[in-house]
Amino acid sequence: MTAYAIAHLRSVDFGADIIRYLETIDDTFVPYGGRFLVHGVDPEVLEGPFPGYVIVIEFPDIERARRWYDSPGYQEILPLRTENSDGVAVLVEGTADGYRATEYLAKVTGRA
């Protein structure tokens, strides 16, 4: 099942370290089948405050997403981002084709 690395960066210091990070990151996820889905665009905020930027990288599955994040290539450049930005990053698994919100309802309530 497709998985995603998602980051919400609330602030970024666009200095030399971030420039190096951006020049290098693409090559780190290519061996794991990753690709940017969302990057470098301003979000259209519909509700509530939302400072910063959203980044979404797609991977074929959660295992490859984990292997990318833990890889020596990414771990080497990760401090360039974490020491020069404020934000959060998560890995999430996508849903299967045909998924419906009531599936989650059944999961949390035990109701079918």
JODA-V431091 format. One record per pair of residues at least 12 apart in sequence whose ideal C-beta (glycine too) atoms are under 7 Angstrom apart, sorted by sequence separation. I is the first residue (numbers start at 0). J is the second residue. D is the distance in Angstrom with one decimal. If there is no record, write none. Layout:
BEGIN
I/J/D
I/J/D
END
This chain:
BEGIN
37/53/5.7
38/54/5.2
37/54/6.2
37/55/4.0
36/55/4.4
36/56/6.8
35/56/5.7
36/57/5.0
34/56/6.8
68/90/6.7
33/56/5.1
34/57/5.6
33/57/6.6
33/58/4.9
65/90/6.5
32/58/5.8
64/90/4.9
31/58/6.0
32/59/4.5
28/56/6.0
61/90/6.4
32/63/5.6
61/92/4.9
31/63/4.4
33/67/5.7
31/66/5.7
51/86/6.6
31/67/4.0
28/67/4.9
27/67/6.6
9/50/5.0
10/51/6.3
9/51/4.0
8/51/5.0
27/70/6.4
7/51/6.1
8/52/4.9
27/72/4.3
7/53/5.7
8/54/7.0
27/73/4.4
6/54/4.4
5/54/7.0
27/76/6.8
5/55/5.3
3/55/5.6
4/56/4.3
24/76/6.6
3/56/6.7
23/76/5.1
3/57/5.8
4/58/6.9
1/57/6.2
2/58/4.8
20/76/5.4
1/59/6.6
2/60/5.6
1/60/7.0
2/61/4.0
20/79/4.0
0/60/6.1
4/64/5.6
19/79/5.7
20/80/5.1
2/64/4.3
17/79/6.6
16/79/4.3
17/80/6.9
4/68/6.7
16/82/6.9
17/83/5.2
16/83/4.9
14/83/6.4
12/83/4.5
11/83/6.7
12/84/6.8
11/84/4.4
10/84/6.4
10/85/4.7
8/84/4.9
9/85/4.9
9/86/5.3
8/86/3.7
7/86/5.4
6/86/5.8
7/87/5.5
6/87/6.9
6/88/4.3
4/88/6.7
5/89/5.4
4/90/5.5
5/91/6.4
2/90/6.2
3/91/5.4
2/91/6.6
2/92/5.0
3/93/6.4
2/93/6.3
0/92/5.6
1/93/4.1
0/93/5.7
0/95/6.4
END
